[in-house]
Structures are given as structure tokens and as C-alpha cells.
């Protein structure tokens, strides 16, 4: 089994967001995780939030425990602080599930 999350973002700075992805991907991969799908969205027809969404992607982890360890890893939180917070206005976890 694996653990996957489906995420919706409102990215406001594509350059900073790409820097975030570049910097965090090796950390993500060190946990045996990867991006499954990644979409730039032009129009949202139905949403459960009032926040805009223009990016949707999945991240797959070997298990939920590795997901939790990744998101609390000091190296990851440093990258997030440096790039993500300036590039993304809002984050929505649309779903999380075992596959």
C-alpha cells in the first residue's frame, strides 16, 4: 500500500514556486515519495472552498508515517519557508487516501 494526497493550490508566483519544487524534490525523493500528477488549472467549475485553485497535483508516499515525517523534516520546512510561502496564496488538501 501507498499513501497519496490530492492538493489544490493558488500559485501566485510561478518562478518562486518552481524554485520551491526544485529545492524540495530531492528531500521528497529521500522519503521514497514522488509527484504522480501535476496540472495547471485554467477554470474551476465546482469547488468546496472559496479560495481560488490554479494548480492541482498528487504526491505519493510509501505510507502515511513517511508523509508525516517529510512535512515535519527541518530541511523541508526551511525550503517551504524560503520559497513556498511567497509563491502560494492558499493550499487545499482535497483528499488523502491509501492506494
Protein Blocks (a to p, Z undefined) as FASTA:
>chain_A
ZZddddddddfblklmmmmmmmmmmmmmmnopacfbdcddfbdfbdcbfbdcfbdcdddd
fbfklmmmmmmpmklmmmmmmmmmmmpmbdcdfbdcdZZ
